[in-house]
Amino acid sequence: MSVRVRFAPSPTGHLHVGGARTALFNWLLARSTGGTFVLRVEDTDRDRSSEEMVEGILHGMEWLGLDWDEGPSFQSAGLERHRADALRLLDLGRAYRDFTTAEELGAIRAADPARATRYPREQADRLSPEESEARLGAAEAHAIRFRMPPGETSWEDLVHGPTRFDNDDIEDLVLLRSDGTPTYNLAVASDDAEMRISHVIRGDDHLSNTPKQILIHEALGRSIPKFAHVPMILGPDGKRLSKRHGATAVGDYEEKGILPEAMVNFLALLGWSPGTDEEVMTREELIQKFSLDRVLKKSAIFDQAKLEWLSGQHLSRLPAVDLVDRVLDELEPMHRAWARDRGPWFVGVVDLLKRRARTVGDIAAKAEMFFDSSVDPEPEAVKKHWAKDPHGAAELLSALHEAFVDVNWDAESLESTVRSLAHERGIGAGKVIHPLRVALTGQAVSPGIFEVLFFLGRELTLRRIREATAHLRGIRAPSA
């Protein structure tokens, strides 16, 4: 049987990290086996579902590169089929009408919680068929409940292995509410059968739903999909990941400039192992390596620092030309137009900056130093490389200014000029490079200074050196 998997988000919120990881595992199984990935939107909660959330989920999937083969279909379109399945179960004697009021059931649950799981059945079994039909004919409000069989329900979970539930511990679940709408477990089982889903991959929080859905499939005489329940994602404190841990929506990471390639890589490692120490992987490599038998049983910890590290790794590996448009989108409009007009130059700038960056936003922020603007030196950089001897730093920069006026403007010639000046003065090259870096970038740390010089260009370099020299002449040396 060919693999058919589905991702079935509810459009009552954004695509969050847990949902994206579930979608990814389903997508990887489909792509690694030549199977089919189905997207189904479970929109039966009409009060909380919205078109905006649907669009957000679809955008998140597209951003991650998780293309689907069928869909999106909407669960609400199957309401008549869901009702027909409930009525069929009623005809088969696997379900019953429940005329118990909420008040009656609440009173029993308060008095004897254990009895409440079967109380509606007790009341239904007391009714003769004639009484039941009479109450039905009088349009008396009622639900349809599944008649839980004795014994246990078991399956071979593809992550957890043999798994079983005692049916006595499961309530006779409602299939149709008194308003005629289907409940989650009926709708899901009906939809999975209709879509011929072969594998259901979802989070551990759905584990208790599985025996209910298996029993519905069995009662209707349908084939049962294979189930794989993947570990929950926890925050660094060991508690279930939530907003208190920071961003949990995939869109938040897109806005932060995390690469989608890195997000996919990171999500894959949340509860799955390639079987090696390898961590940085492309989508194609993940597809080649993925299998359900390497999904871990233990809960995964969401490590923000690791996500950012992976983003940096993917940034460094991507050709600069593939990043340019993403970086341009993050720039100020004026700078964006100027950078676009100097295309090859800006590709070089991106290539220089991506080696140290963690996000696209990092590259854009650092790229600002190459535009026609003055530098506001960081206090720590000034303290470390200027303030101890401002006169000496000013004199060095003046000498560099003179040397840079006529030098060939390439990285090799610029490096030779700086090192020659240091040699002439009998000082290490760092004693020249550090004050120069502060003058050009305002920072104590930057990409290679000779590459920075090259991309700044002669005119902007000389202007910043003049501005720095004037600034230094206004600094008093610290008293001894």
Wavefront OBJ file of the C-alpha trace (Angstrom):
o trace
v 0.000 0.000 0.000
v 1.361 3.411 -0.942
v 2.007 5.909 1.826
v -0.681 8.568 2.251
v -0.207 10.983 5.137
v -1.986 14.132 6.166
v -1.394 17.309 8.109
v -4.645 18.508 9.638
v -4.261 21.895 11.370
v -7.103 23.719 13.055
v -7.412 27.343 11.855
v -8.038 28.631 15.362
v -4.510 29.957 15.739
v -1.201 30.471 13.976
v 0.974 27.650 12.667
v 3.008 26.963 15.772
v 6.265 25.078 16.204
v 4.603 21.823 17.262
v 2.230 21.830 14.311
v 5.032 22.686 11.893
v 7.123 19.790 13.223
v 4.140 17.428 12.734
v 3.682 18.713 9.182
v 7.387 18.249 8.490
v 7.500 14.636 9.713
v 4.478 13.777 7.549
v 6.028 15.580 4.565
v 9.371 13.837 5.029
v 7.733 10.401 5.158
v 5.757 11.143 2.000
v 8.779 12.481 0.130
v 11.134 9.704 1.305
v 8.721 6.960 0.203
v 7.262 8.506 -2.918
v 3.948 8.829 -1.096
v 1.249 11.492 -0.968
v 1.075 14.423 1.433
v -2.483 15.652 2.037
v -3.377 18.985 3.631
v -6.713 19.029 5.455
v -7.956 22.047 7.394
v -10.054 21.005 10.388
v -12.368 24.007 10.469
v -15.425 22.572 12.232
v -14.986 24.962 15.175
v -16.787 27.749 13.374
v -16.646 30.206 16.287
v -12.859 30.151 16.524
v -11.832 29.391 12.932
v -11.017 32.235 10.563
v -9.942 32.734 6.966
v -7.027 34.812 8.220
v -5.705 31.866 10.223
v -6.122 29.541 7.223
v -4.070 31.930 5.095
v -1.455 32.179 7.842
v -1.114 28.396 8.071
v -0.793 28.045 4.298
v 1.811 30.814 4.197
v 3.786 29.135 6.986
v 3.765 25.844 5.088
v 4.891 27.573 1.898
v 7.652 29.454 3.742
v 8.977 26.169 5.130
v 8.832 24.632 1.653
v 6.363 21.899 2.687
v 4.414 21.542 -0.536
v 1.302 19.377 -0.455
v 0.036 16.989 -3.105
v -3.690 17.170 -2.336
v -5.769 19.882 -0.721
v -6.249 21.990 1.098
v -9.581 20.331 1.815
v -11.853 21.534 4.592
v -13.344 19.265 7.225
v -16.559 21.282 7.267
v -17.276 20.016 3.741
v -17.700 16.494 5.119
v -20.392 17.206 7.724
v -23.069 15.126 5.974
v -20.682 12.191 5.672
v -19.796 12.515 9.367
v -23.493 12.404 10.301
v -24.074 9.443 8.011
v -21.273 7.536 9.728
v -22.799 8.239 13.144
v -26.226 7.029 11.990
v -24.665 3.916 10.503
v -23.035 3.139 13.832
v -26.454 3.614 15.416
v -27.991 1.127 12.964
v -25.189 -1.362 13.656
v -25.870 -1.197 17.385
v -22.418 0.302 17.999
v -23.914 3.620 19.107
v -27.002 4.830 20.970
v -29.089 7.931 21.451
v -28.358 9.790 24.662
v -31.234 11.887 26.010
v -29.393 12.680 29.258
v -29.349 16.386 30.034
v -26.176 18.192 30.936
v -27.582 18.807 34.417
v -28.276 15.108 34.993
v -24.853 14.050 33.835
v -23.189 16.781 35.895
v -24.950 15.592 39.036
v -23.888 11.978 38.451
v -20.329 13.003 37.681
v -20.167 14.953 40.936
v -21.615 12.064 42.949
v -19.751 9.180 41.273
v -17.189 10.090 38.573
v -16.549 6.426 37.678
v -20.235 5.759 37.025
v -20.539 8.859 34.834
v -18.592 7.153 32.014
v -21.464 4.720 31.494
v -24.453 6.563 32.973
v -25.834 7.716 29.588
v -25.763 4.091 28.420
v -27.661 2.974 31.530
v -30.395 5.449 30.729
v -30.465 4.536 27.041
v -30.707 0.808 27.771
v -33.691 1.431 30.038
v -35.595 2.941 27.149
v -37.618 0.619 24.949
v -37.215 1.134 21.191
v -40.712 2.597 21.163
v -39.873 5.132 23.880
v -36.680 6.110 22.119
v -38.520 6.633 18.828
v -41.248 8.613 20.587
v -38.722 10.989 22.171
v -36.953 11.270 18.829
v -40.278 12.066 17.117
v -40.932 14.762 19.697
v -37.665 16.407 18.618
v -36.222 15.965 22.099
v -32.603 17.057 22.231
v -30.151 14.179 22.242
v -26.609 13.214 21.348
v -25.380 10.039 19.690
v -22.739 8.194 21.699
v -20.403 5.379 20.733
v -20.988 2.158 22.676
v -17.552 1.337 24.053
v -16.971 -2.448 23.840
v -15.432 -4.478 26.689
v -11.775 -5.478 26.659
v -8.867 -3.402 25.471
v -7.736 -1.594 22.355
v -4.147 -2.086 21.246
v -1.926 -1.210 18.312
v 1.726 -1.257 17.326
v 2.713 2.385 17.530
v 5.532 3.165 15.098
v 7.287 5.237 17.767
v 6.241 3.758 21.110
v 5.833 0.128 20.109
v 2.994 -1.987 21.572
v 0.399 0.382 23.073
v -2.877 -0.530 24.753
v -5.797 1.110 26.521
v -8.383 -0.540 28.754
v -11.765 0.236 27.193
v -13.375 0.440 30.638
v -11.335 3.594 31.206
v -12.749 5.279 28.099
v -16.065 7.082 28.224
v -18.783 6.296 25.702
v -17.683 9.166 23.521
v -20.141 11.522 21.893
v -20.198 11.143 18.102
v -22.867 13.730 17.271
v -23.761 16.567 19.605
v -27.363 17.472 20.281
v -27.145 20.166 17.581
v -26.137 17.535 15.014
v -22.485 18.564 14.702
v -19.816 15.849 14.793
v -17.158 15.638 17.472
v -13.429 15.555 16.773
v -12.855 11.812 16.890
v -15.753 10.933 14.582
v -14.818 13.615 12.035
v -11.145 12.629 12.021
v -11.835 8.906 11.647
v -14.358 9.591 8.877
v -12.011 11.942 7.025
v -8.996 9.637 7.337
v -11.028 6.782 5.864
v -12.376 8.956 3.046
v -8.855 10.158 2.188
v -7.372 6.642 2.442
v -4.771 7.810 4.954
v -2.237 5.036 5.552
v -0.169 6.619 8.349
v -1.270 9.057 11.042
v 1.744 10.932 12.430
v 0.921 13.350 15.244
v 1.981 14.484 18.691
v 1.860 12.459 21.888
v -0.983 14.664 23.093
v -3.256 12.743 20.694
v -2.354 9.339 22.136
v -5.611 9.018 24.095
v -7.644 9.762 20.934
v -6.171 6.822 19.065
v -8.115 3.954 20.688
v -11.359 5.863 20.087
v -10.560 6.339 16.422
v -9.411 2.730 16.004
v -12.701 1.508 17.473
v -14.711 3.745 15.136
v -12.783 2.399 12.140
v -13.336 -1.193 13.299
v -17.042 -0.676 13.957
v -17.521 0.718 10.454
v -15.539 -2.148 8.927
v -12.773 0.076 7.599
v -9.029 -0.427 7.409
v -7.067 1.104 10.269
v -4.128 3.407 9.502
v -0.769 2.947 11.171
v -0.133 5.366 14.007
v 3.051 7.141 15.048
v 2.972 9.480 18.035
v 5.949 11.800 18.150
v 7.366 13.310 21.357
v 6.151 16.596 22.733
v 8.244 19.752 22.405
v 9.217 21.253 25.745
v 10.710 24.568 26.761
v 14.141 24.808 28.438
v 12.398 24.471 31.833
v 11.036 21.050 30.884
v 7.452 22.270 30.613
v 5.309 22.131 27.492
v 6.372 24.798 25.021
v 4.176 27.879 25.261
v 4.267 31.634 24.772
v 5.963 32.080 28.128
v 9.080 30.572 26.524
v 9.051 33.198 23.777
v 7.945 32.933 20.172
v 6.093 29.725 19.307
v 4.526 30.690 15.959
v 6.514 29.878 12.837
v 5.725 33.329 11.438
v 7.593 34.946 14.319
v 10.802 33.254 13.215
v 10.257 34.308 9.625
v 9.991 37.913 10.842
v 13.195 37.490 12.865
v 15.067 36.565 9.708
v 15.634 32.892 10.514
v 16.186 31.023 7.272
v 13.400 28.561 6.407
v 16.095 26.007 5.544
v 17.408 26.323 9.097
v 13.917 26.139 10.633
v 13.209 22.900 8.763
v 16.579 21.481 9.837
v 15.901 22.485 13.452
v 12.359 21.097 13.525
v 13.555 17.785 12.100
v 15.984 17.381 14.985
v 13.224 17.987 17.543
v 12.456 14.362 18.275
v 14.274 12.664 15.401
v 17.865 11.572 14.896
v 19.691 10.807 11.645
v 21.675 8.142 13.475
v 24.918 10.139 13.278
v 26.359 13.281 14.875
v 25.456 15.254 11.758
v 23.331 18.310 12.509
v 23.390 20.672 9.527
v 21.257 19.168 6.756
v 19.384 20.382 3.708
v 15.816 19.358 2.902
v 17.154 16.887 0.336
v 19.479 15.303 2.907
v 16.643 15.074 5.440
v 14.445 13.307 2.881
v 17.207 10.784 2.191
v 17.824 10.054 5.869
v 14.309 10.234 7.345
v 12.561 7.171 8.720
v 10.026 6.726 11.493
v 12.188 4.192 13.316
v 14.563 7.020 14.231
v 11.871 9.152 15.851
v 12.651 9.358 19.557
v 10.271 8.544 22.398
v 11.754 11.175 24.699
v 10.363 14.735 24.667
v 12.392 17.263 22.693
v 13.728 20.535 24.130
v 13.316 23.712 22.103
v 16.757 25.355 22.144
v 16.624 28.890 20.747
v 20.422 29.182 20.689
v 20.709 26.036 18.573
v 18.115 27.348 16.123
v 20.098 30.555 15.690
v 23.336 28.566 15.314
v 21.756 26.410 12.606
v 20.504 29.533 10.859
v 24.056 30.861 10.864
v 25.351 27.598 9.440
v 22.820 27.645 6.620
v 23.520 31.331 5.947
v 27.220 30.655 5.590
v 26.563 27.810 3.130
v 24.085 29.603 0.902
v 25.500 31.460 -2.119
v 25.335 35.191 -1.490
v 23.352 35.724 -4.666
v 20.550 33.562 -3.201
v 20.383 35.797 -0.128
v 20.464 39.210 -1.775
v 16.724 39.646 -2.285
v 15.974 38.568 1.302
v 18.512 41.066 2.658
v 17.258 43.857 0.394
v 13.767 43.415 1.856
v 15.198 44.212 5.309
v 16.990 47.430 4.317
v 15.732 50.978 4.571
v 13.982 51.925 1.288
v 16.645 54.465 0.314
v 19.483 52.039 0.951
v 17.571 49.248 -0.775
v 17.362 51.212 -4.031
v 21.038 52.190 -3.846
v 22.168 48.605 -3.148
v 20.005 47.220 -5.941
v 21.606 49.661 -8.411
v 25.062 48.372 -7.399
v 24.137 44.704 -7.760
v 27.561 42.949 -7.969
v 28.948 45.173 -5.219
v 26.080 44.311 -2.884
v 26.425 40.588 -3.598
v 30.013 40.955 -2.374
v 28.856 42.767 0.774
v 26.339 40.020 1.548
v 29.001 37.368 0.948
v 31.308 39.121 3.415
v 28.669 39.566 6.124
v 26.921 36.181 5.944
v 29.925 34.395 7.437
v 29.313 35.850 10.902
v 25.532 36.342 10.784
v 22.790 34.248 12.384
v 19.788 35.760 10.603
v 18.989 37.711 7.463
v 18.283 40.641 9.746
v 21.850 40.454 11.082
v 23.202 40.837 7.555
v 20.905 43.771 6.832
v 21.839 45.521 10.079
v 25.564 45.112 9.449
v 25.200 46.146 5.797
v 24.200 49.630 6.963
v 27.884 50.368 7.664
v 28.591 50.316 3.920
v 26.155 53.048 3.040
v 26.818 56.766 2.857
v 26.382 57.615 6.519
v 28.464 58.712 9.474
v 29.638 56.306 12.169
v 28.626 56.618 15.803
v 31.393 54.685 17.601
v 30.364 52.285 20.357
v 31.593 53.492 23.797
v 33.333 50.186 24.544
v 35.186 50.298 21.222
v 36.303 53.896 21.908
v 37.436 53.006 25.419
v 39.417 49.997 24.234
v 41.116 51.343 21.107
v 41.030 55.151 21.194
v 40.698 56.580 24.678
v 44.060 55.463 26.110
v 46.019 57.470 23.510
v 43.671 59.606 21.419
v 46.537 61.724 20.080
v 48.433 58.655 18.884
v 45.277 57.156 17.329
v 44.558 60.449 15.512
v 48.100 60.610 14.202
v 47.914 57.000 12.937
v 44.620 57.641 11.172
v 46.022 60.795 9.549
v 48.946 58.778 8.214
v 46.558 56.146 6.879
v 44.456 58.855 5.235
v 47.518 60.110 3.381
v 48.511 56.595 2.316
v 45.021 55.681 1.121
v 44.670 58.691 -1.195
v 46.642 57.139 -4.055
v 46.759 53.396 -3.290
v 45.220 50.869 -5.681
v 41.813 50.071 -4.166
v 41.948 46.319 -3.805
v 42.183 44.201 -0.659
v 45.763 43.093 -1.325
v 47.107 46.624 -1.847
v 45.163 47.944 1.145
v 46.557 45.221 3.394
v 50.087 45.904 2.187
v 49.656 49.621 2.932
v 48.412 49.048 6.484
v 51.109 46.495 7.325
v 53.849 48.683 5.823
v 52.779 51.594 8.026
v 52.900 49.379 11.100
v 56.338 48.073 10.130
v 57.702 51.597 9.583
v 56.581 52.572 13.067
v 57.859 49.425 14.711
v 54.443 48.347 15.993
v 52.247 45.326 15.434
v 49.669 45.519 12.673
v 46.900 45.223 15.268
v 47.902 48.563 16.746
v 46.933 50.132 13.413
v 44.014 47.885 12.491
v 42.032 48.304 15.719
v 41.829 52.136 15.730
v 41.059 51.989 11.991
v 38.228 49.493 12.534
v 36.576 51.802 15.078
v 36.902 54.710 12.650
v 35.316 52.778 9.778
v 32.671 50.680 11.549
v 32.295 52.166 15.023
v 32.791 48.675 16.459
v 35.537 46.693 18.143
v 34.699 43.613 16.049
v 33.929 43.459 12.338
v 34.549 41.335 9.268
v 38.106 41.413 7.870
v 39.219 45.023 7.848
v 40.814 44.866 4.401
v 37.584 43.557 2.875
v 35.676 46.239 4.782
v 37.977 48.873 3.297
v 37.458 47.495 -0.200
v 33.666 47.512 -0.031
v 33.474 50.918 1.668
v 35.434 52.407 -1.212
v 38.017 55.161 -1.187
v 35.687 58.161 -0.814
v 33.700 56.861 2.166
v 36.820 55.465 3.837
v 38.641 58.771 3.672
v 35.589 60.693 4.922
v 35.181 58.412 7.952
v 38.872 58.646 8.774
v 38.629 62.465 8.717
v 35.532 62.374 10.953
v 37.255 59.990 13.365
v 40.377 62.140 13.497
v 38.318 65.212 14.347
v 36.496 63.229 17.029
v 39.785 61.984 18.532
v 41.183 65.470 18.788
v 38.292 66.304 21.069
v 39.044 63.400 23.430
v 41.276 64.037 26.394
v 43.746 61.369 27.375
v 42.977 59.804 30.788
v 45.016 61.206 33.668
v 47.808 59.018 35.011
l 1 2 3 4 5 6 7 8 9 10 11 12 13 14 15 16 17 18 19 20 21 22 23 24 25 26 27 28 29 30 31 32 33 34 35 36 37 38 39 40 41 42 43 44 45 46 47 48 49 50 51 52 53 54 55 56 57 58 59 60 61 62 63 64 65 66 67 68 69 70 71 72 73 74 75 76 77 78 79 80 81 82 83 84 85 86 87 88 89 90 91 92 93 94 95 96 97 98 99 100 101 102 103 104 105 106 107 108 109 110 111 112 113 114 115 116 117 118 119 120 121 122 123 124 125 126 127 128 129 130 131 132 133 134 135 136 137 138 139 140 141 142 143 144 145 146 147 148 149 150 151 152 153 154 155 156 157 158 159 160 161 162 163 164 165 166 167 168 169 170 171 172 173 174 175 176 177 178 179 180 181 182 183 184 185 186 187 188 189 190 191 192 193 194 195 196 197 198 199 200 201 202 203 204 205 206 207 208 209 210 211 212 213 214 215 216 217 218 219 220 221 222 223 224 225 226 227 228 229 230 231 232 233 234 235 236 237 238 239 240 241 242 243 244 245 246 247 248 249 250 251 252 253 254 255 256 257 258 259 260 261 262 263 264 265 266 267 268 269 270 271 272 273 274 275 276 277 278 279 280 281 282 283 284 285 286 287 288 289 290 291 292 293 294 295 296 297 298 299 300 301 302 303 304 305 306 307 308 309 310 311 312 313 314 315 316 317 318 319 320 321 322 323 324 325 326 327 328 329 330 331 332 333 334 335 336 337 338 339 340 341 342 343 344 345 346 347 348 349 350 351 352 353 354 355 356 357 358 359 360 361 362 363 364 365 366 367 368 369 370 371 372 373 374 375 376 377 378 379 380 381 382 383 384 385 386 387 388 389 390 391 392 393 394 395 396 397 398 399 400 401 402 403 404 405 406 407 408 409 410 411 412 413 414 415 416 417 418 419 420 421 422 423 424 425 426 427 428 429 430 431 432 433 434 435 436 437 438 439 440 441 442 443 444 445 446 447 448 449 450 451 452 453 454 455 456 457 458 459 460 461 462 463 464 465 466 467 468 469 470 471 472 473 474 475 476 477 478 479 480
